Structure formats: structure tokens, C-alpha cells
């Protein structure tokens, strides 16, 4: 059964794009948005040397940041114009090493309350035309007024 969400902000897509473009660390990692829907976001990173550990695997920090920020974007599609989401809790299972030229994330809201939104993020590595599930995160987001957003 798929949950149906209603947009509190009709400009949610533009707002999520702006959040990604204004986040310095996200720009440093070069995380890109693939698609935005109410309660869902798909993102990716084309892997470069700067994303790798000393052993050639994608760094867990890159994988975790992709999962967390993508979850925030998915949750951000459901809040009002004067609200933002902030990570309250983050749990990730790193299922296998990240190997490949691209990693991608699918984040979907599975609980939406007035002050808390919980999102699942699944991260996949694409290598030699094959895709492997490399991480699963559950991210709990707090919904707060935009005065906390630093603006």
C-alpha cells in the first residue's frame, strides 16, 4: 500500500533543489538530484578520487552523507514553506563495500507526523553495469520553524 502525501508548499521541488545547491558540503561531494516527488527523492554521486578511502572503496562518510541529506530532501517535500527539517537520529547499515563509478540513493518517507518525519534511504553502487545494495539508513527528522535554518 502506497501512502499519499499532500504538499504543504506548492514550490516544494524548487525549495529542495535550493537546499541542495546552498549546502556547501553537498556541493563539495557533488551530490546531484535525479528526481523529486512528494515524500521521495532520488540522488546520485559520480565517484571521483576524492570520494575514495585509501583502499579504493567509496568512503562511508560519502555514503552516509548521501543517505542522510537525501532523507532530508524527501522529508523536506512534505513541510510548509516556513519549516525546515533537521536530523534527530541517524542509523545506517553498511551492507557491502562501495565499489563503482556511481552511487545512488532512493529516500522515501514512511512516517509523517506534525513534528517528526522518518525516512528510509537505500544506497546502491553501480559497477560494470551491475547494481548492488550497499547501505540502508533510517533517518528521523525534526520539523522546525525556518528561523532555525540559519537564514
C-alpha positions, -999 to +999 in steps of 0.1 A: +000+000+000+014+034-011+009+064+012-004+095-004+010+128+007-002+163+003+021+193-005+020+220+022+042+241-001+034+240-038+070+250-045+085+220-027+106+209-056+122+243-061+129+245-024+145+211-022+167+220-052+177+252-035+186+233-003+210+211-022+225+240-042+231+260-010+247+232+011+284+237+009+294+201+019+269+186-005+284+207-033+319+196-022+308+160-026+289+168-058+257+151-048+231+156-075+193+153-076+179+128-100+142+131-092+118+147-066+083+135-057+062+142-026+078+121+001+106+107-021+139+118-035+165+101-057+201+113-058+235+102-070+272+109-069+295+102-097+325+087-079+359+105-081+392+100-063+381+124-036+353+101-026+375+071-020+392+056+010+429+045+009+418+011-003+397+023-033+363+018-018+338+047-015+342+063+019+315+055+044+312+092+051+302+098+015+276+070+016+262+082+049+260+118+038+242+108+006+217+088+027+212+115+053+209+145+030+186+127+006+164+117+035+162+154+045+152+162+009+125+136+009+112+149+042+115+185+030+090+179+003+063+175+030+068+205+052+054+240+050+071+270+033+083+283+067+096+250+080+128+230+077+138+195+087+169+187+108+183+152+115+174+139+150+187+104+147+205+085+120+212+048+118+229+032+088+238-004+079+268-006+056+259-038+038+290-041+015+319-020+002+310+008-022+327-001-055+318+016-088+316+047-108+283+059-093+264+055-061+227+064-060+202+068-032+164+063-030+149+080+000+112+075+009+092+088+038+075+061+057+062+081+087+050+117+086+039+134+118+035+170+127+069+173+143+088+142+133+093+125+099+110+092+094+127+083+061+143+051+047+173+057+024+187+029+003+221+034-013+233+014-044+266+012-061+267+009-099+298-010-112+303-028-146+266-024-155+255-041-122+239-025-092+244-037-056+226-025-025+254-012-003+237+006+026+203+011+043+197+041+066+168+051+087+167+088+094+145+106+119+139+142+111+126+170+133+102+195+117+111+230+130+104+267+121+127+282+095+142+306+120+165+276+129+177+273+093+204+299+096+186+324+074 
